[in-house]
Amino acid sequence: YSYTHSVSINKSKFWEGLFVKIFFEEKKKEVIVGNVYRPPNSLRSDMLTFIDEFSELLQSFTRSRKDVIIAGDFNIDLLKLGIDSLSLEFVNLCVSQGFFPKIRLPTRLSGSCATLIDNFYCNFSECFSHSTSGIITDQLSDHQGYFISIDNIHKAQHKNKYIEIVTRNNNFYDRVRHDLANTNLIDILTRDNDPNRNYKLLENEIVSAIDRH
């Protein structure tokens, strides 16, 4: 059982964002789900401004200690991390705040070009740590559909904890000591003085004496 708590809208001339708070009754946990769109452009200054503003948003989520899912068309190609410094800067920003991308395959196909510009960025805690995500290939758009499923939304089942107590007879230790005292350990140990093998032989004798009683 869950219900929507509140809605907020980001106001920026460089990107759009809509965020909804969803409260899960069984988990007693609030999750923020957001959708972001950043228009494609070639201006480096616009991209830097977006990264700065998005950084402030992620920092506010980190301070609130809430589980967050941010979906969107960021128009930042993660397939170009090795050649595009701004794409790498954006991903490093997200990861540094605990937000990891969930989609790994191209989400937009155009002719001979494939890009990964749509994604989920999540900072799941233990309550929502398990998830499944992927893309849905279809011909409806040049952008592929993509999805995320939270697997353990229901309350976790806690296993009972048991403490094992080993009871021994009053004369247990006397019997073990007696057995070891009447064992010729010198004859059992190896003549080459290999410490590893001798330790194992000695350990076997002690364990055997314990098991017998």
N, C-alpha and C positions, 0 to 999 in steps of 0.2 A: 504494500500500500504506500502510495506517495502522492504528494500534491505540490503544486507550484506555489512558491512563497512570494516572490517579487520579481520584477523585471527592471532592467536598466539598459539604457541605450547610450552608446559612446558617440560623442559629438566631436568629429575631427574632419578637416577638409582633405586628409590624406588617406583615411580608411573609415569603414563603417563596422559597427559591432553591436550585437544584441545579446544580452546575458540574462539568463533565467536561473533563479535559485529553486532547487527541487529538494524537498525534505522527504527522506525515506523513513517511514514510521518504525519498521522492524529494526533497522540499523541505528535509529536515533541519530541519523547522520544527514547533513546537508551537503548537496552537491551543486556546484555552479556549472551550468552548461552554456557555452557561448558560441556564437557564429560570427565570423569575421570575413570581411571582403576588403581587399586592397586592390584598387584599380591598377592595371599594368601601366607603367610609364618608364621612361629612360632617364629621368632626372635623378642623379645620385643624391642630391640634397633632399628630395622628397622621400627617398628610401631611408636615408639616415634619420629623418624626422620621424618616420613611422617606427623605426627600430627603437628610438628614444622613448616615444610615447607607449609603445608596446612593452618596453622594459618596465616602465612605471606601473603598468597594469599588472604584469606578472609579479612584481615585488609586492603589490598590495594583496594579491592572492596568497603569496607565500607567508606574509605576516598574519593573514587571517586563519591559516592552517586548515583550509578547506580543500576538499577534493574538487578538482576542476577538469572539465573537458572543454577544450576550445577547438571547434571545427572551423573550416573556412577555406576560401580560395585566396591564398596569400600572394599569389603570383611571384613566389620566390622558389626557384627551381633547386630542389635538393640534389638533383643529379649533377649539378655543377659546383659542388662544394670544393672540388679540387682546383677550379679555375676562376671562380667568382668569389672575391673576398667578402662582398656584402652578404651573399648567401651563407657563407661560413660564419660570419659575424652574427647573423640572425639565429642560426642553429645553436651556436655557442651561448648566446644570450638565453635561449629557452632552456637548454640543458643546465646552465649554471643556476637557474631558479627551480630546477627539479622537474621541468616539463620536457617530456620526450616524445618525438614524433612516432606515430603508430603505423603509418603507411610507408611501404618501402618500394612499391612498384609505380610506374608512370601513371598519372591520372589524366593526362591530356595528350591525345594523339592527333597530329595534324600533318598529313602527308608523310614525309620521311622524318618528322620531328616528334620526339616523345619527351615530355617534361613531367616532373613531380612537383606540382604547385598547389595541390589540395591535400590537406592533412588534418589529423587530430593531434593535438598536443595535450598531454595528460600528466598529472602529478599524483596518481592514485596512492592512497595510504593502504594499510593492510586490509581495511574494510572493503575496498574495491580494487584490490591489487590484481586480480585475474581478469583478463579481458581478451577478446578475440576481435581482430580487425582485418579488413581487406578491401578489395575493389570489386565492383560488379561491372563486367564488360557488356556494353550494349551499343546500339547504333543511334540512340536518341539524341546524343550530343557529342561534341568533341571532347567534353569532360566526362570521365568515367564516374559512375556512382561509387561511393565508398561508404563503409559502415563500421561501426564498433558495437560490440556486445559485451556488457558487464556480466561475467559468469556467476559470481557469488553474491548476488544482490540480497539473498535471504540471510537470515541470522545464522552465524556459524554455530555448529554443534560442538559444544565443549565436552571433551572426554573426561571421564572421572580419573582422578589421580590416585594412585595406590602407592603405599609405602611397604616395601618388603622387609620383614623382620626375620632374621635367621636365629633360631634358638639352638643352643647346644647343651649337652649334658654337662654336669658339674665337673666331671673328670675328663672332659674332652681334651683339654690342653695337655693334661698329664699323659694321656695315651699317645698323643702326637709326639710329644717330647720323648717319650719312652721309645717309640718306633725309630725316631731319628737318632737317638743315642745308641741304639743297637744296630745301626747301619754303618758299614765301613765305607764312609764317603771317599776315603783316599783311593780305594780300589775302583770306585765308580768314575771318578774324574779322569779325564784324558791325560796321557803322559806328555803331550806336546804343549801343555799349559795354554791352550787356546781359551781365552777368557769368555768368549761368546758361547762356545760349546759347553764349557764347564758350568757357566751360569745356567744354561738350559737344563743340564743334567741335574744340578742341585734343585732347580725349581721343580722339575718332575718328581723328585723324591719327596719334596715338601707337599706338593699337591696330592700325590698318591697317599701320603700318610693322612692328610686331611679327609680325603674321600673315603678312606677305609673306616673312619670313625664318625 
